[in-house]
């Protein structure tokens, strides 16, 4: 069991290196789409608050930045 610890890491790195046209790698396209959606969900509210602050709109906004 001790030798199994590094195997998932090696497998993930090998799968990441496979070209997108390779059979069975359709999940990579889905992962890119989900990453784009997640990034928009995180960045859109932040950018909105920043633009309102630049325009000096006097509203109270809370932006939580968690580094963990």
PDB file of N, CA, C and O in Angstrom:
ATOM      1  N   UNK A   1       0.815  -1.195   0.000  1.00  0.00           N
ATOM      2  CA  UNK A   1       0.000   0.000   0.000  1.00  0.00           C
ATOM      3  C   UNK A   1       0.859   1.258   0.000  1.00  0.00           C
ATOM      4  O   UNK A   1       0.444   2.293  -0.522  1.00  0.00           O
ATOM      5  N   UNK A   2       2.045   1.175   0.579  1.00  0.00           N
ATOM      6  CA  UNK A   2       2.901   2.348   0.686  1.00  0.00           C
ATOM      7  C   UNK A   2       3.312   2.879  -0.691  1.00  0.00           C
ATOM      8  O   UNK A   2       3.415   4.094  -0.861  1.00  0.00           O
ATOM      9  N   UNK A   3       3.549   2.018  -1.665  1.00  0.00           N
ATOM     10  CA  UNK A   3       3.960   2.441  -2.990  1.00  0.00           C
ATOM     11  C   UNK A   3       2.849   3.048  -3.826  1.00  0.00           C
ATOM     12  O   UNK A   3       3.117   3.637  -4.873  1.00  0.00           O
ATOM     13  N   UNK A   4       1.609   2.915  -3.383  1.00  0.00           N
ATOM     14  CA  UNK A   4       0.461   3.411  -4.125  1.00  0.00           C
ATOM     15  C   UNK A   4       0.264   4.918  -3.983  1.00  0.00           C
ATOM     16  O   UNK A   4      -0.454   5.519  -4.782  1.00  0.00           O
ATOM     17  N   UNK A   5       0.877   5.529  -2.997  1.00  0.00           N
ATOM     18  CA  UNK A   5       0.625   6.937  -2.681  1.00  0.00           C
ATOM     19  C   UNK A   5       0.911   7.847  -3.860  1.00  0.00           C
ATOM     20  O   UNK A   5       0.117   8.753  -4.114  1.00  0.00           O
ATOM     21  N   UNK A   6       1.975   7.664  -4.580  1.00  0.00           N
ATOM     22  CA  UNK A   6       2.333   8.551  -5.684  1.00  0.00           C
ATOM     23  C   UNK A   6       1.648   8.218  -6.994  1.00  0.00           C
ATOM     24  O   UNK A   6       1.698   9.019  -7.927  1.00  0.00           O
ATOM     25  N   UNK A   7       1.016   7.073  -7.091  1.00  0.00           N
ATOM     26  CA  UNK A   7       0.425   6.641  -8.352  1.00  0.00           C
ATOM     27  C   UNK A   7      -0.679   7.566  -8.866  1.00  0.00           C
ATOM     28  O   UNK A   7      -0.675   7.882 -10.055  1.00  0.00           O
ATOM     29  N   UNK A   8      -1.633   8.021  -8.028  1.00  0.00           N
ATOM     30  CA  UNK A   8      -2.666   8.926  -8.559  1.00  0.00           C
ATOM     31  C   UNK A   8      -2.086  10.216  -9.132  1.00  0.00           C
ATOM     32  O   UNK A   8      -2.589  10.729 -10.132  1.00  0.00           O
ATOM     33  N   UNK A   9      -1.049  10.736  -8.519  1.00  0.00           N
ATOM     34  CA  UNK A   9      -0.423  11.965  -9.015  1.00  0.00           C
ATOM     35  C   UNK A   9       0.183  11.730 -10.385  1.00  0.00           C
ATOM     36  O   UNK A   9       0.029  12.556 -11.284  1.00  0.00           O
ATOM     37  N   UNK A  10       0.853  10.637 -10.548  1.00  0.00           N
ATOM     38  CA  UNK A  10       1.453  10.299 -11.840  1.00  0.00           C
ATOM     39  C   UNK A  10       0.358  10.121 -12.891  1.00  0.00           C
ATOM     40  O   UNK A  10       0.492  10.604 -14.016  1.00  0.00           O
ATOM     41  N   UNK A  11      -0.716   9.435 -12.531  1.00  0.00           N
ATOM     42  CA  UNK A  11      -1.817   9.203 -13.464  1.00  0.00           C
ATOM     43  C   UNK A  11      -2.469  10.514 -13.894  1.00  0.00           C
ATOM     44  O   UNK A  11      -2.754  10.707 -15.076  1.00  0.00           O
ATOM     45  N   UNK A  12      -2.703  11.406 -12.948  1.00  0.00           N
ATOM     46  CA  UNK A  12      -3.317  12.697 -13.280  1.00  0.00           C
ATOM     47  C   UNK A  12      -2.415  13.482 -14.224  1.00  0.00           C
ATOM     48  O   UNK A  12      -2.904  14.085 -15.180  1.00  0.00           O
ATOM     49  N   UNK A  13      -1.131  13.486 -13.977  1.00  0.00           N
ATOM     50  CA  UNK A  13      -0.207  14.194 -14.860  1.00  0.00           C
ATOM     51  C   UNK A  13      -0.174  13.587 -16.254  1.00  0.00           C
ATOM     52  O   UNK A  13      -0.079  14.314 -17.242  1.00  0.00           O
ATOM     53  N   UNK A  14      -0.250  12.278 -16.346  1.00  0.00           N
ATOM     54  CA  UNK A  14      -0.273  11.628 -17.655  1.00  0.00           C
ATOM     55  C   UNK A  14      -1.548  11.986 -18.420  1.00  0.00           C
ATOM     56  O   UNK A  14      -1.496  12.268 -19.618  1.00  0.00           O
ATOM     57  N   UNK A  15      -2.681  11.974 -17.737  1.00  0.00           N
ATOM     58  CA  UNK A  15      -3.952  12.300 -18.389  1.00  0.00           C
ATOM     59  C   UNK A  15      -3.959  13.748 -18.851  1.00  0.00           C
ATOM     60  O   UNK A  15      -4.484  14.050 -19.923  1.00  0.00           O
ATOM     61  N   UNK A  16      -3.390  14.644 -18.066  1.00  0.00           N
ATOM     62  CA  UNK A  16      -3.329  16.061 -18.458  1.00  0.00           C
ATOM     63  C   UNK A  16      -2.511  16.255 -19.731  1.00  0.00           C
ATOM     64  O   UNK A  16      -2.769  17.185 -20.494  1.00  0.00           O
ATOM     65  N   UNK A  17      -1.540  15.397 -19.964  1.00  0.00           N
ATOM     66  CA  UNK A  17      -0.670  15.525 -21.124  1.00  0.00           C
ATOM     67  C   UNK A  17      -1.296  14.978 -22.410  1.00  0.00           C
ATOM     68  O   UNK A  17      -0.796  15.253 -23.501  1.00  0.00           O
ATOM     69  N   UNK A  18      -2.374  14.213 -22.296  1.00  0.00           N
ATOM     70  CA  UNK A  18      -3.007  13.649 -23.484  1.00  0.00           C
ATOM     71  C   UNK A  18      -3.589  14.756 -24.357  1.00  0.00           C
ATOM     72  O   UNK A  18      -4.149  15.717 -23.829  1.00  0.00           O
ATOM     73  N   UNK A  19      -3.471  14.646 -25.671  1.00  0.00           N
ATOM     74  CA  UNK A  19      -4.047  15.654 -26.551  1.00  0.00           C
ATOM     75  C   UNK A  19      -5.582  15.617 -26.501  1.00  0.00           C
ATOM     76  O   UNK A  19      -6.179  14.583 -26.203  1.00  0.00           O
ATOM     77  N   UNK A  20      -6.199  16.751 -26.794  1.00  0.00           N
ATOM     78  CA  UNK A  20      -7.656  16.854 -26.726  1.00  0.00           C
ATOM     79  C   UNK A  20      -8.356  15.933 -27.728  1.00  0.00           C
ATOM     80  O   UNK A  20      -9.495  15.528 -27.496  1.00  0.00           O
ATOM     81  N   UNK A  21      -7.704  15.605 -28.817  1.00  0.00           N
ATOM     82  CA  UNK A  21      -8.336  14.751 -29.832  1.00  0.00           C
ATOM     83  C   UNK A  21      -8.287  13.272 -29.456  1.00  0.00           C
ATOM     84  O   UNK A  21      -8.935  12.448 -30.100  1.00  0.00           O
ATOM     85  N   UNK A  22      -7.530  12.934 -28.429  1.00  0.00           N
ATOM     86  CA  UNK A  22      -7.374  11.547 -28.017  1.00  0.00           C
ATOM     87  C   UNK A  22      -8.710  10.995 -27.507  1.00  0.00           C
ATOM     88  O   UNK A  22      -9.393  11.666 -26.732  1.00  0.00           O
ATOM     89  N   UNK A  23      -9.091   9.786 -27.928  1.00  0.00           N
ATOM     90  CA  UNK A  23     -10.373   9.220 -27.483  1.00  0.00           C
ATOM     91  C   UNK A  23     -10.472   9.130 -25.961  1.00  0.00           C
ATOM     92  O   UNK A  23      -9.532   8.705 -25.290  1.00  0.00           O
ATOM     93  N   UNK A  24     -11.613   9.532 -25.433  1.00  0.00           N
ATOM     94  CA  UNK A  24     -11.857   9.466 -24.003  1.00  0.00           C
ATOM     95  C   UNK A  24     -11.454  10.697 -23.225  1.00  0.00           C
ATOM     96  O   UNK A  24     -11.545  10.713 -21.998  1.00  0.00           O
ATOM     97  N   UNK A  25     -11.005  11.739 -23.924  1.00  0.00           N
ATOM     98  CA  UNK A  25     -10.579  12.946 -23.217  1.00  0.00           C
ATOM     99  C   UNK A  25     -11.595  14.086 -23.346  1.00  0.00           C
ATOM    100  O   UNK A  25     -11.233  15.256 -23.218  1.00  0.00           O
ATOM    101  N   UNK A  26     -12.850  13.754 -23.598  1.00  0.00           N
ATOM    102  CA  UNK A  26     -13.891  14.774 -23.684  1.00  0.00           C
ATOM    103  C   UNK A  26     -14.086  15.518 -22.380  1.00  0.00           C
ATOM    104  O   UNK A  26     -14.584  16.644 -22.368  1.00  0.00           O
ATOM    105  N   UNK A  27     -13.694  14.887 -21.276  1.00  0.00           N
ATOM    106  CA  UNK A  27     -13.812  15.537 -19.971  1.00  0.00           C
ATOM    107  C   UNK A  27     -12.945  16.789 -19.890  1.00  0.00           C
ATOM    108  O   UNK A  27     -13.237  17.689 -19.103  1.00  0.00           O
ATOM    109  N   UNK A  28     -11.887  16.861 -20.688  1.00  0.00           N
ATOM    110  CA  UNK A  28     -11.019  18.031 -20.646  1.00  0.00           C
ATOM    111  C   UNK A  28     -11.751  19.273 -21.151  1.00  0.00           C
ATOM    112  O   UNK A  28     -11.565  20.364 -20.613  1.00  0.00           O
ATOM    113  N   UNK A  29     -12.579  19.114 -22.177  1.00  0.00           N
ATOM    114  CA  UNK A  29     -13.377  20.232 -22.680  1.00  0.00           C
ATOM    115  C   UNK A  29     -14.382  20.675 -21.624  1.00  0.00           C
ATOM    116  O   UNK A  29     -14.563  21.871 -21.394  1.00  0.00           O
ATOM    117  N   UNK A  30     -15.029  19.714 -20.987  1.00  0.00           N
ATOM    118  CA  UNK A  30     -15.986  20.029 -19.927  1.00  0.00           C
ATOM    119  C   UNK A  30     -15.288  20.760 -18.780  1.00  0.00           C
ATOM    120  O   UNK A  30     -15.829  21.726 -18.243  1.00  0.00           O
ATOM    121  N   UNK A  31     -14.111  20.315 -18.409  1.00  0.00           N
ATOM    122  CA  UNK A  31     -13.359  20.955 -17.318  1.00  0.00           C
ATOM    123  C   UNK A  31     -13.007  22.397 -17.669  1.00  0.00           C
ATOM    124  O   UNK A  31     -13.083  23.279 -16.813  1.00  0.00           O
ATOM    125  N   UNK A  32     -12.621  22.644 -18.928  1.00  0.00           N
ATOM    126  CA  UNK A  32     -12.316  24.020 -19.339  1.00  0.00           C
ATOM    127  C   UNK A  32     -13.553  24.906 -19.265  1.00  0.00           C
ATOM    128  O   UNK A  32     -13.474  26.053 -18.826  1.00  0.00           O
ATOM    129  N   UNK A  33     -14.707  24.370 -19.699  1.00  0.00           N
ATOM    130  CA  UNK A  33     -15.952  25.145 -19.642  1.00  0.00           C
ATOM    131  C   UNK A  33     -16.335  25.440 -18.198  1.00  0.00           C
ATOM    132  O   UNK A  33     -16.726  26.564 -17.881  1.00  0.00           O
ATOM    133  N   UNK A  34     -16.229  24.459 -17.330  1.00  0.00           N
ATOM    134  CA  UNK A  34     -16.565  24.665 -15.917  1.00  0.00           C
ATOM    135  C   UNK A  34     -15.611  25.660 -15.269  1.00  0.00           C
ATOM    136  O   UNK A  34     -16.028  26.481 -14.452  1.00  0.00           O
ATOM    137  N   UNK A  35     -14.343  25.590 -15.626  1.00  0.00           N
ATOM    138  CA  UNK A  35     -13.364  26.528 -15.068  1.00  0.00           C
ATOM    139  C   UNK A  35     -13.690  27.953 -15.509  1.00  0.00           C
ATOM    140  O   UNK A  35     -13.581  28.891 -14.720  1.00  0.00           O
ATOM    141  N   UNK A  36     -14.090  28.113 -16.769  1.00  0.00           N
ATOM    142  CA  UNK A  36     -14.460  29.432 -17.281  1.00  0.00           C
ATOM    143  C   UNK A  36     -15.694  29.957 -16.541  1.00  0.00           C
ATOM    144  O   UNK A  36     -15.739  31.128 -16.164  1.00  0.00           O
ATOM    145  N   UNK A  37     -16.687  29.099 -16.334  1.00  0.00           N
ATOM    146  CA  UNK A  37     -17.901  29.486 -15.616  1.00  0.00           C
ATOM    147  C   UNK A  37     -17.585  29.859 -14.173  1.00  0.00           C
ATOM    148  O   UNK A  37     -18.091  30.859 -13.663  1.00  0.00           O
ATOM    149  N   UNK A  38     -16.763  29.068 -13.523  1.00  0.00           N
ATOM    150  CA  UNK A  38     -16.383  29.352 -12.142  1.00  0.00           C
ATOM    151  C   UNK A  38     -15.640  30.677 -12.055  1.00  0.00           C
ATOM    152  O   UNK A  38     -15.891  31.472 -11.149  1.00  0.00           O
ATOM    153  N   UNK A  39     -14.736  30.917 -12.983  1.00  0.00           N
ATOM    154  CA  UNK A  39     -13.978  32.164 -12.983  1.00  0.00           C
ATOM    155  C   UNK A  39     -14.908  33.365 -13.161  1.00  0.00           C
ATOM    156  O   UNK A  39     -14.734  34.387 -12.498  1.00  0.00           O
ATOM    157  N   UNK A  40     -15.895  33.246 -14.055  1.00  0.00           N
ATOM    158  CA  UNK A  40     -16.854  34.336 -14.245  1.00  0.00           C
ATOM    159  C   UNK A  40     -17.678  34.562 -12.989  1.00  0.00           C
ATOM    160  O   UNK A  40     -17.948  35.707 -12.626  1.00  0.00           O
ATOM    161  N   UNK A  41     -18.082  33.490 -12.321  1.00  0.00           N
ATOM    162  CA  UNK A  41     -18.890  33.609 -11.108  1.00  0.00           C
ATOM    163  C   UNK A  41     -18.108  34.290  -9.984  1.00  0.00           C
ATOM    164  O   UNK A  41     -18.696  34.960  -9.135  1.00  0.00           O
ATOM    165  N   UNK A  42     -16.815  34.122  -9.978  1.00  0.00           N
ATOM    166  CA  UNK A  42     -15.977  34.742  -8.948  1.00  0.00           C
ATOM    167  C   UNK A  42     -15.631  36.171  -9.330  1.00  0.00           C
ATOM    168  O   UNK A  42     -15.704  37.072  -8.495  1.00  0.00           O
ATOM    169  N   UNK A  43     -15.259  36.384 -10.569  1.00  0.00           N
ATOM    170  CA  UNK A  43     -14.756  37.689 -10.994  1.00  0.00           C
ATOM    171  C   UNK A  43     -15.839  38.730 -11.239  1.00  0.00           C
ATOM    172  O   UNK A  43     -15.608  39.914 -10.992  1.00  0.00           O
ATOM    173  N   UNK A  44     -17.015  38.327 -11.718  1.00  0.00           N
ATOM    174  CA  UNK A  44     -18.050  39.303 -12.068  1.00  0.00           C
ATOM    175  C   UNK A  44     -18.473  40.164 -10.880  1.00  0.00           C
ATOM    176  O   UNK A  44     -18.509  41.386 -11.025  1.00  0.00           O
ATOM    177  N   UNK A  45     -18.792  39.606  -9.726  1.00  0.00           N
ATOM    178  CA  UNK A  45     -19.167  40.465  -8.596  1.00  0.00           C
ATOM    179  C   UNK A  45     -18.016  41.380  -8.157  1.00  0.00           C
ATOM    180  O   UNK A  45     -18.237  42.541  -7.810  1.00  0.00           O
ATOM    181  N   UNK A  46     -16.821  40.862  -8.175  1.00  0.00           N
ATOM    182  CA  UNK A  46     -15.654  41.644  -7.780  1.00  0.00           C
ATOM    183  C   UNK A  46     -15.448  42.828  -8.731  1.00  0.00           C
ATOM    184  O   UNK A  46     -15.224  43.956  -8.291  1.00  0.00           O
ATOM    185  N   UNK A  47     -15.526  42.562 -10.023  1.00  0.00           N
ATOM    186  CA  UNK A  47     -15.358  43.636 -11.005  1.00  0.00           C
ATOM    187  C   UNK A  47     -16.494  44.658 -10.902  1.00  0.00           C
ATOM    188  O   UNK A  47     -16.265  45.853 -11.088  1.00  0.00           O
ATOM    189  N   UNK A  48     -17.704  44.204 -10.611  1.00  0.00           N
ATOM    190  CA  UNK A  48     -18.837  45.114 -10.445  1.00  0.00           C
ATOM    191  C   UNK A  48     -18.590  46.077  -9.279  1.00  0.00           C
ATOM    192  O   UNK A  48     -18.812  47.281  -9.406  1.00  0.00           O
ATOM    193  N   UNK A  49     -18.139  45.550  -8.166  1.00  0.00           N
ATOM    194  CA  UNK A  49     -17.863  46.396  -6.999  1.00  0.00           C
ATOM    195  C   UNK A  49     -16.737  47.371  -7.313  1.00  0.00           C
ATOM    196  O   UNK A  49     -16.816  48.545  -6.951  1.00  0.00           O
ATOM    197  N   UNK A  50     -15.701  46.903  -7.976  1.00  0.00           N
ATOM    198  CA  UNK A  50     -14.605  47.802  -8.338  1.00  0.00           C
ATOM    199  C   UNK A  50     -15.091  48.930  -9.230  1.00  0.00           C
ATOM    200  O   UNK A  50     -14.701  50.080  -9.029  1.00  0.00           O
ATOM    201  N   UNK A  51     -15.939  48.628 -10.216  1.00  0.00           N
ATOM    202  CA  UNK A  51     -16.428  49.674 -11.117  1.00  0.00           C
ATOM    203  C   UNK A  51     -17.312  50.669 -10.374  1.00  0.00           C
ATOM    204  O   UNK A  51     -17.275  51.867 -10.656  1.00  0.00           O
ATOM    205  N   UNK A  52     -18.106  50.177  -9.425  1.00  0.00           N
ATOM    206  CA  UNK A  52     -18.945  51.077  -8.634  1.00  0.00           C
ATOM    207  C   UNK A  52     -18.089  51.969  -7.743  1.00  0.00           C
ATOM    208  O   UNK A  52     -18.424  53.135  -7.538  1.00  0.00           O
ATOM    209  N   UNK A  53     -17.007  51.447  -7.219  1.00  0.00           N
ATOM    210  CA  UNK A  53     -16.112  52.244  -6.385  1.00  0.00           C
ATOM    211  C   UNK A  53     -15.429  53.322  -7.210  1.00  0.00           C
ATOM    212  O   UNK A  53     -15.256  54.445  -6.735  1.00  0.00           O
ATOM    213  N   UNK A  54     -15.040  53.001  -8.432  1.00  0.00           N
ATOM    214  CA  UNK A  54     -14.404  53.986  -9.305  1.00  0.00           C
ATOM    215  C   UNK A  54     -15.379  55.111  -9.622  1.00  0.00           C
ATOM    216  O   UNK A  54     -14.998  56.280  -9.684  1.00  0.00           O
ATOM    217  N   UNK A  55     -16.653  54.743  -9.824  1.00  0.00           N
ATOM    218  CA  UNK A  55     -17.681  55.747 -10.132  1.00  0.00           C
ATOM    219  C   UNK A  55     -18.168  56.463  -8.876  1.00  0.00           C
ATOM    220  O   UNK A  55     -19.022  57.346  -8.958  1.00  0.00           O
ATOM    221  N   UNK A  56     -17.638  56.094  -7.730  1.00  0.00           N
ATOM    222  CA  UNK A  56     -17.990  56.691  -6.438  1.00  0.00           C
ATOM    223  C   UNK A  56     -19.470  56.554  -6.116  1.00  0.00           C
ATOM    224  O   UNK A  56     -20.071  57.464  -5.544  1.00  0.00           O
ATOM    225  N   UNK A  57     -20.044  55.449  -6.473  1.00  0.00           N
ATOM    226  CA  UNK A  57     -21.424  55.168  -6.094  1.00  0.00           C
ATOM    227  C   UNK A  57     -21.401  54.817  -4.612  1.00  0.00           C
ATOM    228  O   UNK A  57     -20.663  53.929  -4.185  1.00  0.00           O
ATOM    229  N   UNK A  58     -22.211  55.518  -3.840  1.00  0.00           N
ATOM    230  CA  UNK A  58     -22.141  55.386  -2.395  1.00  0.00           C
ATOM    231  C   UNK A  58     -23.071  54.284  -1.896  1.00  0.00           C
ATOM    232  O   UNK A  58     -24.173  54.553  -1.417  1.00  0.00           O
ATOM    233  N   UNK A  59     -22.619  53.061  -2.015  1.00  0.00           N
ATOM    234  CA  UNK A  59     -23.323  51.907  -1.489  1.00  0.00           C
ATOM    235  C   UNK A  59     -22.343  51.105  -0.657  1.00  0.00           C
ATOM    236  O   UNK A  59     -21.129  51.202  -0.839  1.00  0.00           O
ATOM    237  N   UNK A  60     -22.869  50.329   0.237  1.00  0.00           N
ATOM    238  CA  UNK A  60     -22.012  49.471   1.034  1.00  0.00           C
ATOM    239  C   UNK A  60     -21.923  48.102   0.355  1.00  0.00           C
ATOM    240  O   UNK A  60     -22.938  47.449   0.111  1.00  0.00           O
ATOM    241  N   UNK A  61     -20.708  47.686   0.060  1.00  0.00           N
ATOM    242  CA  UNK A  61     -20.489  46.392  -0.560  1.00  0.00           C
ATOM    243  C   UNK A  61     -19.561  45.571   0.319  1.00  0.00           C
ATOM    244  O   UNK A  61     -18.696  46.113   1.006  1.00  0.00           O
ATOM    245  N   UNK A  62     -19.746  44.290   0.290  1.00  0.00           N
ATOM    246  CA  UNK A  62     -18.861  43.395   1.000  1.00  0.00           C
ATOM    247  C   UNK A  62     -18.237  42.468  -0.011  1.00  0.00           C
ATOM    248  O   UNK A  62     -18.934  41.756  -0.735  1.00  0.00           O
ATOM    249  N   UNK A  63     -16.918  42.477  -0.058  1.00  0.00           N
ATOM    250  CA  UNK A  63     -16.188  41.550  -0.909  1.00  0.00           C
ATOM    251  C   UNK A  63     -15.280  40.744   0.011  1.00  0.00           C
ATOM    252  O   UNK A  63     -14.420  41.303   0.691  1.00  0.00           O
ATOM    253  N   UNK A  64     -15.472  39.460   0.028  1.00  0.00           N
ATOM    254  CA  UNK A  64     -14.698  38.586   0.900  1.00  0.00           C
ATOM    255  C   UNK A  64     -13.623  37.928   0.060  1.00  0.00           C
ATOM    256  O   UNK A  64     -13.912  37.293  -0.954  1.00  0.00           O
ATOM    257  N   UNK A  65     -12.401  38.082   0.483  1.00  0.00           N
ATOM    258  CA  UNK A  65     -11.269  37.441  -0.193  1.00  0.00           C
ATOM    259  C   UNK A  65     -10.685  36.453   0.796  1.00  0.00           C
ATOM    260  O   UNK A  65     -10.143  36.842   1.831  1.00  0.00           O
ATOM    261  N   UNK A  66     -10.796  35.188   0.477  1.00  0.00           N
ATOM    262  CA  UNK A  66     -10.317  34.138   1.354  1.00  0.00           C
ATOM    263  C   UNK A  66      -9.103  33.500   0.697  1.00  0.00           C
ATOM    264  O   UNK A  66      -9.205  32.945  -0.398  1.00  0.00           O
ATOM    265  N   UNK A  67      -7.989  33.576   1.341  1.00  0.00           N
ATOM    266  CA  UNK A  67      -6.756  33.044   0.753  1.00  0.00           C
ATOM    267  C   UNK A  67      -6.519  31.576   1.089  1.00  0.00           C
ATOM    268  O   UNK A  67      -5.485  31.021   0.719  1.00  0.00           O
ATOM    269  N   UNK A  68      -7.448  30.945   1.776  1.00  0.00           N
ATOM    270  CA  UNK A  68      -7.204  29.541   2.149  1.00  0.00           C
ATOM    271  C   UNK A  68      -7.661  28.596   1.090  1.00  0.00           C
ATOM    272  O   UNK A  68      -7.528  27.382   1.247  1.00  0.00           O
TER     273      UNK A  68
END
